[in-house]
Amino acid sequence: MRRFGQVIQVKPEKLDEYKRLHANPWPEVNATLRACNIANYSIYLKDGLLFAYFEYMGTDFEADMKLMAADPKTQEWWTLTDPCQEPVKTHGQGEWWSDMEEVFHLE
């Protein structure tokens, strides 16, 4: 199992829409997350930043992420959620959600 922390900015004018969408996420999108070996997925909000935590339970993260990106319902979901977000200023090239460095974990 691999733990991930990621961060992205939410556009202030889109915050209510983002919250509304995530108050009732589509079952198909949740099923795709599970099929791609994502577990314990949470998104938190603080001062315009969205922080995501999830656990990857599979063995080929890149392949599972490609599978997720190819899913038509997930693509449709992203057409609604992506306009609500913008990468943080220090994001890497091609990075939407920026991976965070884990500096502590208590098992």
C-alpha positions, 0 to 999 in steps of 0.5 A: 500500500502507498499513501498519497497526499496531494494539493490543488487550489480551488477557485473561490468563485467555484467553491460552492459548485465544487462542494455541491458536486462532492456532496453527492459524487457519481456512483460510477466515478466512485466505482472507477476509483475502487476498480483502480485500487484507490481506498480511503480517499478524502478531500479537505479544504483550508484557505482555498487549498484542497488537500487529498489523501488516498491509499493506493492498494494496487501494484501498477499505479501508472497503469491504474491511473491510465485506466481511470483517465480512459473511463468515459464517466470519469472524464465527464466528471472531470469536465465539471470538477477541473474548471473549479481547480487550478494547480498550485504555483509550485506545481510540476510540469504536467501536474494538476494535483501536486504530490506532497512529500510525506514527512511523518506517519504514525502506524 
